[in-house]
């Protein structure tokens, strides 16, 4: 919690579900603690401080660019990057993370462009701003109220999920991927930060663009496999996962391709994935889960999910991640590639097209025209 006017005291923080803040006094009260696989760090220097949570893949490259010692801590390294490049330094970071930077009367929050790590905030009342990577933790912070947002219920029933910047709760927001929030004196400003240094020239043609894309993918996969003892990659047999496996197999021929199979299911992708793995010459494992395991995973997911989400693949995804976590130290996953390239329509559009396509075209046009005149329904068209 950042409260410059001193409205927050240590005793205002509950003893559960998180440790007492590291700061002995305001205006910034912060705690950072790691999970089983994530790094969490806190650094203070004069009137500035930085909290980091997640993973950073290009720390060595940053140390070389900034000419720092090899053993400099990660948060201090990020502070040196802030001194060199100001707030644009976040665009130079390659990883899965969220960070908070306090400088004088300003607080800056950033969530990396992948969106793999959450960062929530609430600036009500206006004299302070509370933030956390866990939604439940945020709701326990001083000054944060817990009231359900009706528009979010509407959004979930319509899209089967609640997307940033909205959350299930009124006055509580999720920072969008690749977005930088700056807060001072009750005023918030948001801007998107472009990833990269901006010094990569545009390719002159299509073939050059393909070569550049392959090089960037190769570099990205290589950085994530660095130091891995038991690497693996998820393989569905589709374009995205097959491409990742192909590039990863070139770097680490000892990797294992993992596929989730469904007995007798029309969506079983095992045969295609098996052929891809055979072509690449990598070890291939097929994981199949029972109905009881899916039921237990659904209950675990529902109990641990921060917000409602109607993705039918969630139980299987949770099961395969848990199984792989026990045996591998790095797992590559191509989920979200279609959305990143702008080629996957939103889920509600896909559902609407799937069922609406069964109706005659003239009838579809008539229904759409009628819906535009119905209060509360027009937005669906």
Buried (B, 14 or more C-beta within 10 A) or exposed (E): BBBBEEBBEEEEBEEEEBEEBBBEEBBBBBBBEEEEEBBBBBBBEEEBBBBBBBBBBBBEEBBEBBEBEEEBEBBBBBBBBBEEBEBBBBBBBBBBBBBBBBBEEBBBBBBBBBBBBBBBBBBBBEBBBBBBBBBEBBBBBBBBEEEEBEEBEEBBEEBBBBBBBBBBBBBBBBBBBBBBBBBBEBEBEEEEBEBEEEEEEEEEEEEEEEEBEEEEBBBBBBBBBEEBEBBBBBBBBBEBBBBBBBBBBEBBEEBBBBBBBEEEEEEBBBEBBBEBBEEBEBBBBBBEBEEEBBEBBBEBBEEEEBBBBEEEEBBBBBBBEEBBEEEBEBBBBBBBBBEBEEEEEEBBEEEBEEEEEEEEEEEEEEEEEEEEEEEEEEEEE
